[in-house]
Amino acid sequence: MSTHKKATKNTVPDGNATNHANAPYEPAIEEIRARAYEVYVQRGRIDGFDLEYWVQAEEELKKSHNKPTD
């Protein structure tokens, strides 16, 4: 039988509770991977630019998520 208590708040190592409502959106790795592959294909499947494709994909996903809605 486990004696661990269920955590009621998310805490960081310094013990402070985190507020996820105000945390910036971080896309999942699978989302970034899929978008980076799309960028790779759109750019003609040119090898050697993996990091550039990844960074572009991550930035696009963050921007599209944070886009204000009217």
C-alpha positions as CSV (number, residue, x, y, z in Angstrom):
1,M,0.0,0.0,0.0
2,S,1.4,3.4,-1.0
3,T,1.7,6.1,1.6
4,H,2.3,8.9,-0.9
5,K,-0.1,11.8,-0.8
6,K,-1.7,12.9,-4.0
7,A,-0.4,16.4,-5.0
8,T,-3.0,19.1,-5.2
9,K,-0.9,21.8,-6.8
10,N,1.9,21.7,-9.3
11,T,5.1,22.9,-7.7
12,V,8.4,23.8,-9.1
13,P,11.7,22.8,-7.2
14,D,11.6,26.0,-5.1
15,G,8.2,24.9,-3.8
16,N,6.1,27.6,-5.4
17,A,2.9,26.7,-7.1
18,T,2.8,27.2,-10.8
19,N,0.0,28.9,-12.6
20,H,-0.6,27.1,-15.9
21,A,-3.3,29.6,-16.9
22,N,-0.7,32.2,-17.6
23,A,2.0,29.9,-19.0
24,P,2.9,30.4,-22.6
25,Y,1.7,27.7,-25.0
26,E,4.3,25.1,-25.8
27,P,3.4,22.8,-28.7
28,A,3.8,19.1,-28.3
29,I,6.9,17.5,-29.8
30,E,4.7,15.5,-32.2
31,E,3.0,18.7,-33.4
32,I,6.4,20.3,-34.0
33,R,7.8,17.2,-35.8
34,A,4.8,17.0,-38.1
35,R,5.0,20.7,-39.0
36,A,8.8,20.6,-39.4
37,Y,8.3,17.7,-41.9
38,E,5.7,19.8,-43.8
39,V,8.2,22.7,-44.0
40,Y,10.9,20.3,-45.2
41,V,8.6,19.0,-48.0
42,Q,7.5,22.6,-48.9
43,R,11.1,23.6,-49.3
44,G,11.9,20.8,-51.7
45,R,13.1,18.1,-49.3
46,I,16.5,19.8,-48.9
47,D,18.6,18.0,-46.2
48,G,20.8,19.7,-43.7
49,F,18.4,22.3,-42.4
50,D,16.7,20.2,-39.7
51,L,17.2,22.7,-36.9
52,E,15.9,25.6,-39.1
53,Y,12.8,23.6,-40.0
54,W,12.2,22.7,-36.3
55,V,12.6,26.2,-35.1
56,Q,10.3,27.6,-37.9
57,A,7.7,24.9,-37.1
58,E,7.8,25.7,-33.3
59,E,7.5,29.4,-33.9
60,E,4.6,29.0,-36.3
61,L,2.7,26.7,-33.9
62,K,3.2,29.1,-31.0
63,K,2.0,32.1,-33.1
64,S,-1.0,30.3,-34.5
65,H,-2.0,29.3,-31.0
66,N,-1.6,32.8,-29.5
67,K,-3.4,34.5,-32.4
68,P,-6.1,36.7,-31.0
69,T,-9.7,35.7,-32.0
70,D,-12.2,38.3,-33.0
